[in-house]
Amino acid sequence: MATTCFWEDIYRRVENGGRIEGILEPSRAVILFDTKAGDRYDLFIQTEKAWANHVGMDIHAILNAFRLSRIGRKRLTIHVYGERLVDEERVDSLTFQIPAKVTLSRSICTPTMEEDRFRLLAVSLDRKKKAELKKRFSFGKPQVVYGLLFVTFLVMWLAESVGSTLDPNTLVAFGAKVNPLIEQGEWWRLITPMFLHIGWFHFAINMFALWSLGPLVERMYGSIRFLIIYLLSGILATSASFAFSESISAGASGALFGLVGALLYFGLRDRSLFMKTLGPPLFIMLGLNVGLAFVLGAGLDHFAHAGGLIGGFVVSGVVGLPDEKNRIQRILFSVLTISMFGLFVGYGFW
């Protein structure tokens, strides 16, 4: 006979990264998502049935109640608890018509008085973890993001009003990155390119990315930290382009890749949460944006993208997450950020 039973096992799973997605009362079934694995669900079922086919019907009803066909081809482990069945050997032959990769786990046990205590512990711990998760994304409101969207649109509108942003002369007039002019002392061209775009399509793609990623990063880091990450990433991106590319360039892509770098920095601090909430959609969005740029013929400044990505990561280490207190780490990342900028600019003049 098993030494643990229904709610005790659920509590242990919540301790190890499980998140309760639903409870079918009265404590008949509980569905958990494994935040560490990122692609696995656990369904815990208590049954009083005596025959395997009745258990199978019970499981099918619970699968429908939780609408588990929606999880697609993710892994699903069904844990069945109860007394020994008359035809226990037939449990392993049960099948389930859902896309998920199903594994059946059987535990023969009788609930004890401890079950109520473990239920309270499991539910309490789950609520605490969800509260911590909510706090992680509530350090700021997306105010700076909308300000950046407005300013970037205003620059684009002004540039299009006096010419065309597809015309190099207009781009130069409105602050595009032009290496010879930077070498002559027009240092502001390390900043202004992140607010200027080459055509409305280029503008639309980047502003969609800012609208998609920006609010998330601003909520995670807070408005002031977000603005610092965005601006310094953009400057480092332009500096990298100045160092390694002679082409005229403009666009917020470098700063946007800086936001990706900020998310990657967060991923190192909380890998399981990153993979669950940020990782897959982030990579899909990046793939779509880069793919669209290639298919539709938009020029890409890969050096700016790389500089922005690395820049966003190191600048995030400088400002830190709102609940980080590591002063030595911030000093080290500050030295790294200044060194990167110096190397890029120095190499560009060399």
PyMOL commands that set and color helices and strands:
alter all, ss='L'
color gray80, all
select helices_A, chain A and resi 6-15+52-65+68-71+88-93+114-136+143-162+168-173+179-183+187-190+192-195+200-221+223-244+253-269+271-295+302-319+327-349
alter helices_A, ss='H'
color red, helices_A
select strands_A, chain A and resi 18-24+29-34+40-46+75-82+101-108
alter strands_A, ss='S'
color yellow, strands_A
deselect
rebuild
show_as cartoon
